[in-house]
Amino acid sequence: MNRRKRLLKYSAYLVAGLTFGFWLAAPNGGLKILSYTFGPSMALAQETPEVSPVKARERDTYYPNSEDLKPDEMRVIACGTGMPTTRAAQAAACFLVELGNGDKFLFDIGSGSAERISSLQIPYNYLDKVFIGHLHTDHFGALHDLFIGGALMGRNVPLRVWGPSGAVPELGTAYALDRMREMLSWDLAGRAGNVDFRGYVMDVTEFDYKLENEPIYEANGVVIRTFPAIHSIDGSVSYALEWNDLKFVFSSDTYPNKWFVEYSKDADLVIHECFIAVPELVSKMKFTPESALQVGTQVHTAPEAFGKVMSEIKPRMAVAYHFFNDFDTVNGVYERIRSTYDGPLSMSEDFMVWNVTKDDIVVRMAATEERTWAPPLAAPAEAPKVEDKTAMAEQLGVETLDFSDFVASGVWDVEDVLRPIYEEASEAMGQEFPYPEKSEPK
């Protein structure tokens, strides 16, 4: 593993040694922080190995699907680091954990994150495990995109989702996702019988939000534990993933609490929310001062409080997320964190990548493709089945999902240009694709 630590835009990665920093003019008249450390990586940077003019060499950028994940390695990719309001620059909360044993896990699936996931071009069969911290849309608002879009783009296994209960059943994960599936009734009915329908199934596991560091997932050497979080109302949780003597902790949203401090100690990578500073909530988000103070310090974790938590648990790498990482706001957040914490720190942004082993943590940015199509299939697709359409009709309590006579009467004749498409496909594939005969309206 390359031990160089790259200085990232708006990110500080500080290791043991003497640290110094300076300000650098940023676009639009702002300032950004550059910080360096005299330590092992600085010494390595002075080495001058022979560089070939024609052979490939290591890059400081992560190109998805271009690097093997070693058997003892964990890779974490930020697929959403922003705030409750959506914007193009940052999706809402979502972090992908990839392990050297082949397992992949999504923690939160906030609004806009499905596009980031698509950009990684990972077969959707591998993205079938989602852990939701709570039921604000900026933490599960893209679940229906992953559910429908993932199946359309090749997932032919059920999507499995874990999430907490609530103070009453109506505030729990199962209730929310049952209603989400009801909301998607027309969508699902319109696809049954037209596509491989095996992936349009969701398995939901709801667990007690009061569990304290209890396992909710154990398989293939991976243990995922949950413990309570404090956010908005009862029913928020945080997660810890343990594998191969490595530990990843994700707060989702929470006010600083005793469970996080106790169960996050000795972790390798700790991702904890760190909300935008109160002055920017007023000036940028247009909050009233009363609302900014309440939301910024009581509902969410203020930067100063984030720093105090990290100073207590001392992770190998602390990751601050849940703020808009802009040239004119990140410095304020960073300074406030540094008033209470001086350890290793990443100021997260979308597509930041952490490669974690027992010996090292390397932080980079991913270079991704925006104009993506379906990634490779992880298992063969199947042709559409009429039985799926029949079963969906029975589930909805209707006689048929075929067009009504009214809609069928509106069909305009283009059969002369469509039949040749079937003939072309039959010739190219070496099998007969019969043209569907349409029934006449009664």
Salt bridges, closest charged atoms under 4 A:
ASP60 OD1 - ARG4 NH2 3.48
GLU67 OE2 - ARG364 NH1 2.82
GLU98 OE1 - ARG75 NE 2.86
GLU98 OE2 - LYS104 NZ 2.58
ASP108 OD2 - HIS139 ND1 2.57
ASP128 OD1 - LYS129 NZ 3.06
ASP128 OD2 - ARG160 NH2 3.34
ASP138 OD2 - HIS139 NE2 3.31
ASP138 OD2 - HIS322 NE2 3.46
ASP145 OD1 - HIS144 NE2 3.48
ASP178 OD1 - ARG181 NH2 2.50
ASP187 OD1 - ARG191 NE 2.61
ASP196 OD2 - ARG198 NH2 2.78
GLU242 OE1 - ARG225 NE 3.29
ASP253 OD2 - HIS134 NE2 3.59
ASP253 OD2 - HIS139 NE2 2.92
ASP253 OD2 - HIS231 NE2 3.41
ASP253 OD2 - HIS300 ND1 3.86
ASP253 OD1 - HIS322 NE2 3.05
ASP268 OD1 - ARG316 NH1 2.76
GLU273 OE1 - HIS300 ND1 2.99
GLU304 OE2 - ARG336 NH1 2.77
GLU312 OE2 - LYS265 NZ 3.46
ASP326 OD1 - ARG87 NH2 2.84
ASP328 OD2 - LYS284 NZ 2.73
ASP350 OD2 - ARG116 NE 2.94
ASP360 OD1 - LYS5 NZ 2.92
GLU382 OE2 - ARG198 NH1 3.46
GLU382 OE1 - LYS385 NZ 3.24
ASP402 OD1 - LYS389 NZ 3.23
GLU415 OE2 - ARG419 NE 2.43
GLU437 OE2 - ARG419 NH2 3.06
